[in-house]
Amino acid sequence: MSRLRLFLAAALLLVASAVGIRVLLARQAAIARRRIGKPLGEDSLDADRLWKRRLDGEPLDLLMLGDSLAAGLGAETRKQTLGGRLAKGVGAHLQRPVRLTTGAVVGAESPDLAAQIDGLPAGYRPHVAVILVGGNDVTHRIPVSVSAGHLAEAIRRLRAMGAQVVVGTCPDLGALRAVPQPLRRLAASMSRRLAEVQAETAAQAGAEPVDLRRAVGPMFSDEPDEMFSLDRFHPSPLGYRRTAEALLPAVHRAAARVTPEER
């Protein structure tokens, strides 16, 4: 009986600890939400236009899909959005105009990628598509397998449309200082795991992944005041600039594989 009592006591202690951890994490999540708030609103700037229009040649169609990072929330001008920066960079590299289309939506998760593709204009066929999604998957605790499945399906559909696809993997949520510990460490671990699976999924589906956690994560951790916007969650204009610089080599390679004349 003594062994049984010890076993039951240990089991109760484990249950109590688990409940206590859940309560702690729930409280810290509430604290993080209050700290971050929504000072930027929920609408990103409309950067869709023909960039580098003075250059000769047929425009290259660039599509942005995903969440607020792809939509550019936190940028102060159209040129500072991620889509705007990529369009300018690709246009300068190719010496041709770039037509930007943004299907990304603030707050989107991986399961929303299908609706974003469905919402594209009839007959629209991008030359290059850039997907950035995952942060909201982590905060809303979407299983990694579910996220990966929706990402793979989105890439498959885009490739069937003739597009070259670049995937920016989930950023390092451990850089969010507005999130208290130990929740921040948990978010860092979960975002790292999702990024790893996204990279594997993208490569297997025929897209080129870009590891944003490694490429720009240290910058956001070391210089949060410069890299984050006023909500301390979304990138600042400088944050978008560094993110675009990390993505551009892959986007250049994607654009080189398909030119408007081939379509």
Phi, psi and omega in degrees: 000326182297320178296321178297317179297320179296318179298315180295321179296318179296319180296317178296323179296319178296317179297316180297321179295317180298316178297319180297319178295318179299318179296317179299312181296322178296318179295319180291326176297320178295320177298315180299317180297320179293320181294317183283311180060205177222057181294340180268357185076199182234009181244125177273166178291146178273104181258005182290120181186179174268112180268150182056044187294340181281349179282156180277166175100166178288140180295146171267131181270119181248128183245134176248124178234154175128221187254204185298332177296315177290329180282337177093021179296129183112340175287150183263340177223165179299324181293338183270349178293160179297317179298318179297317180294318179294318180297317178296316182294317179292320179299317178294323181290318182273343186058049175208159178295156177230125179263115183267132173233128182248115174258352182297148183229134178301132180087002184290153175239171181306320178298345180275353182298323181299316180293326178294321177290319178300329184278359179291152180302147179301132179083357181289132179224102180288150173278319180227133176240135178243126180245128173227112183204155176142327182302316180287334175298319181291311183293333179260009172057044173283131180305141182302321180297323178292314178302313182297321179298317179290324177295315180300318180294321178296317178296317179301315181294319180293320178294325178294335177278355180095009184271146165274139189238134174241132180243118171274117186288167184307129179291168181282105180286353174290348179278354183278097183287345176289343179268122182287162173277149004272004181299325181295320178296321178295317179297322179297316180295317181292319180292324177295316179297316179297318180300319179297316181290322177299318180297316178297315181297315181299313182298318181292331182270359177096017177252165176257118179275150174234120183281093182290332179299316180280323185289317185232351181306313179299327179294318179292327179286320185276332184229060185297325182294329180271327189271337180257152175281187188293341178275356178062024180230315180265155182295151171275176174307320177293322177299319177291325178298313180294323178294319177297320179298325179290326184275331189303318178304318178292321179293322176299316180296321178296317181294328181291337181277346179212125180245154181305327181296334181282350185256000000 
